Amino acid sequence: MRPFILVAVLTASLAAQEAQIAPALRTEIETTVSKFMSANHAPGISVAVVEHGAEVWSEGFGLADLENSVPATRYTLYRLASISKPITATAAMMLWEQGKLDLDTPVQKYCPAFPQKEFPISTRQVLGHLGGIRHYKSDSQDDAETGNTRHFDDPIKSGLDFFKNDPLVAKPGTRFNYSTQGFTLVGCVIEGASGEKYVDYVNKHIFAPAGMTKALADDHYQIIPFRTRFYSRDKTGSVINADFLDSSYKIPGGGWLSSADDMAAFEAAMLNDRLLKHATTLVMWTPQKLPDGTMSEYALGWGTGKDLGVPDVGHGGGQQGTSTFIMIAPEQRAGVVVLINMDGGEASSLATDLLSLVLKSEGVAVTNPKK
């Protein structure tokens, strides 16, 4: 590890150790998580809290492995699903900040493997889901994508093959169309702009400086310590093992593994401008304008909102065996992480409740979106 990266990791680690959550807030959060688990029959949950730009607490609840009674902890690794998108967006914006990536030039400048279409497509448009790239197929072949069982050693090349020859669903820049496939294209752009493999670039330039020591690409065949088992519910509501998934074809948009501890470190790194300059982060967190003049609620790889009465940014994720959500209130320098090892787990609801508790503890007047 390079010396400057080691210093950054140690600094982040020491800051996390020095900051502590208030006992009353911790009790409120634990009670809220307990009630949520009971109501939703979640096998395991890991959560984390960031206050004043520092991780103050993270903990696991329930079980990471039901069959072997393995408890969930702050270090348990969950499928991030679409929380992978903010990570990929941060990597792209880093290259833009360095002058290595033009967000508004056609993507083929950096990713010649993606065929020319009837209209030019920019990286900015793809990051904002305005690129006209389709999401998963909605026909009978859908399971071949959402339930992919093949393993790919080259996630970018193989991922592009799923959709690169398909027609656009809309003229780029004209319509919001959520697309996990589009983030594979962003991964290809990152490779072309950086000269590094996408996974290597993220590991070196995002995870290492942020102090994310356990995050890695999901690989079904690799032995990965602390990885949770993945669960679902059948029609009767009983917890069962989730359907098989090999996400090696969509790592940039939904293929990373991480822990609550690591994702809190990511939030803290964003709030303290350790990955991007503050001005760059603001560009990334600014919602995109649609042709009719209205603003999308989606920025560049991040969702935006004001559910609690204050601006927030974040992202949710869901796929076989996982439900995830990260949420940051930038002006209050606060954030939460919720990772659940069951699909359909309503992580966004729990994350909103937890961030509400955090902000209230800091004296912030918040609204209750459930009322």
N, C-alpha and C positions, 0 to 999 in steps of 0.2 A: 504493500500500500504506500502511495506517495506521502511524503511528510505532511503536506498541507491538508490532504484528505484525512490523515490520522488526527491532526490537530482539530479539524472540524468535528470529527466523530467524538473525540474525547470531550470537547467543549459542550456539544449537545448532550452528551451523556451526563456530565457533571451538572448541567443546568436542570436536567430532568430529575436528578437525585435531590437537588437543593429545593426545588419547588414541591409543595405539598398541598393537597386538597383540604379544604376546611372540613372538619369532622361532620358538621351538620349537613353539608352538601353531599358528602359521601353517603351518609345514611339515607338521604332522600333518593339518591341515584340507585343505591342498592335495593331500596324498597320498590322503586319504579321498575327496575329490571326484573325483580322477583315476580311482581304482579304480571308483567308482560309475558314472562316465561310460562306462568301458570295459565294465562288466558290463551296463549298461542301454541302451547305444547312444544316449545322450542327445546331441542336436546341440549344445545350448547350455545353460549353467547360470550363474546369478548368485547369489552367496551374500553374506551379511553377518553380522557378529558384534557383539553388544552386551555389554560388560562394565562392571560398576560404574555402570550407568545411562547409559553413553555408547557411541556407535558407535566401535569401535576398528579395524574393517577391513571392507572389502567389495571384491569382485572378480568378474570374469566369466571363464568358461572355455568353450572351444569356440566355436561359431559361432552368431550370431544369424540369419544368412542363409547357407544352404548354397550356393545358386546363385551368389551373388556374393562368397563368402568374406569376409563381414563378421563380425569377432570380436564375441563377447558381452563386455560390460563391466559395471561396477557401475551404469552409467546406462541400460543396455538396459531397455526397457519391455516387460513381460510382461502377459498377461491375469491378473488376480488371481483370477478365478473367485470361489469362495466366501470368500476372504479379504476380499471386499467386506463381508461381514456384520459382522465386528468394527468396521469403520469406521462402518457405519450405526448399530450399537448404541452406539458412543461418541457419535455425534451425538444420538441419542435421549436418552442419559443426561445429556448436557450440558443439554438442555432440561428434563429432570426436575430437575436440580440447581438450575436457575434458577427453578423453580416454574411453568414454562410448559407442562409436560406431566405429567399424572397417569397414571402407568403402569397404574393399576388401574381406570380408568373405561373404558366401552365405546369402541372405536376410532372409532365414528361421530361422537363429539364433535369430532374433529379431521379425520376423513376421511369426510364425508357421502356421498361417491361410492361407498363400500362398503356394499352393502345390509344391512339388518338380517337376522340369522339366527335360528334357533330358540332359540339361547342367546347371551347376551352374550359378547363377546370383548374382552379387554384387551390393551394393547400389551405388558405384561409377559409375558403368555402367548405372544404371537406371537414375541417376542424369544427365548423359551426353546423354541420349536417345540412349544408346548403349546396352540396356538390352534385346532387342528382344521382348519387350512388345508391343502389338498392340495399335494403336490409336483407335479412334471411328470406329465402324463397317462401312464398305462401302457398305453393301448390303441394302436390304429393311428395315432392323431393325435399320438402322442408326438413324432415328428420335427418337427411343426409348432412345437413349443415348444423342445425341446433343440437342434434344428437350424434355428431361425428364420432366415429370409433377408430378412424385411421390416425396413425402417428406420423408426423412430418418432421424431418430433421431441419428443414429450411422453412421456418414459419412464414416468412414474407413471400417467397416465390410460390410456395404451395397455396398460401392463403389467397394470393392474387388470382390463381387459377380458378378459384371458386366463382369469381364474378367478373373478371376483367373483360371478357368478351360479351357481356350482357349489355343491352341498351340502357341508357339513362332513364330514370323514372320521371325526371323533370329537367328543364333547362337550368344549369347551374346558376345559383344566386336568386332563384325565383320562389323556391318553396322549401320549407323545412321538412326533411325526410330523415328520421333517425336511422343511422347506418353503422353497425359494428363493422361491416365489411370495409366501409370507407376508412376506418382507422388502420386497417392493414395497408392501405394505400399510403397513409401518413407514415407508417413504419418504413415503407419502401423509400419515401421521400427523405426520411431521416438518414437512412443508409446512404443514399446518394449524396446528400449534403455533407455528411460527416466523414464518409469513407470508412465507417465502422459498421459492423453488424448491429442491427437494432437492439438485440438483447444485450450485447456487450456495451453499447453506448449508454443505455439506461442504467445498467449496473455500475458503470464507471462514473457517470456524470450526474446521476440523480440519486441512486440509492446510497452510494458511498459517502458523498458529501452531506447527505441528509442524516446519516447515521442509521440507515435502514439495514441492519446487519443480517436479517433473516429473509427478506423478500427475494423471491426468485420466480422464474417461469414455472408454471404448472406442468409437470411431466408425470404422466400416469405410471410409467415404468421405472422411474427413479425412486430410490429409497430416500424419503425426505423426512427427517426428524421433525416432530411437533405438528405434522400435517394432520388435520382433523379427518374423520370420516364424514361422508356426505349423506344427508338424509332428505326424505320427502314425506308426503302424507298420501295415503290411498283415499279412495272415495268415502271410506267410513271415518276418516280422520286419524287412523292409526299411523304411527311413524314407521316408515320402511326405508330401506336403503334406496338412495336416489339412482336414477337411470345412469348408465355409463356415459361418460363424456371424455373425449380427448380434445382439449382446446388448443393443441399445438398449431392449428391453422389460423388462430385469431388472437395471438398474444397481445398485440398493441391495443385491441379493443375489448379484450375480455379473457386474458390468459395468464395473468399474474397471480401468485400466491403471496400473502403477507399476513402479518399479525396486527393486532390492535396497537401494540407498542410501536411497531414500525410505522403504521399509518399516522399515529400521533406525531411521530418524529417528522414525517412528511409535512403535516399541517404546520408544525412549528417552523420547519425550514422555509415554508412559503411565507409565513407571517413575519419572519425575521430576515427576508430577502437573502437567504443563503444560497438559493438556487438561481434566482433571477433578480435583476434590478427591480426596484419597486415600480418604476414606470412600465416595465415590461409586463409585470404581473397585472397591472391595471388594464393594459391592452387585452390580455388573455381573459380577464374577468369581465370585460365589457360585452353586454348582449349585442347580437348582430341585428342590423336593420334589414327589414324585409322590403321588397319593392313598393308596397303600398304605404310605406312610411312607418309602419308599426315596428315595435322592437320584439324580437324573439326573446324568450326567457333563457335561451341557451347562448353562451358566449363561445369561447374557443376551447372545446374539450371539457368545459365546466358548465353546470347548470347554475342559474341564479334565481333568487326569489326574495320575498319579504314576508314569509309566513308568520314570523314572530314580531313583525313591526319594525325590524331593523334589516338592512341588507344582508343577505347570506349568499354564499357560493358553496358548491359541493357536487356530489354525484351519488347516484345509487347504482346497484348492480343486482342482477339475479340470473342464475342459471342452475343447472342440476346441482342440488346439494348446497346452495348458498343463497343468502340474502344479505346485502351489504349497503352501508350508507356512510359517507363522510360529509360533514357539514361545518362550515366556518362562518363566523360573524367577523369580517375583517376589521370593522371599526372598533369592535370591542376586543380584538385580538384573542378571540375564544373559539373553541371548536370541539367537536365530539366525533368519535368513531364507533360504529356499531357493526359487528361481524357476527353472522348467525350461520350455523352449519345445516340449514334446511332451506330449500327453495320455498318461495311464497311466504317468507317469514316476516314481512312488514317491517323491515329494518328502518325504512324512512320514518315511520310513525314513532318508533322508539327514539331515533336520533333527534327528531324534533322535540319530543318531550324532554330529553336529556339536555339539549342545548337551552331550552326554556329555563330549566332549573339552574343551569350554570349562569345564564344572564341575570336571572332574578337574584341570585346570590351576590352578584356584583352591583346590584342596585339599578339594573336596567329595567325600564317599564316595557314589558312584552305583551303581545296579544296572544290569545289562545285560538289557533286555527280550528280547533275541534268544536268551538262554541259559535 
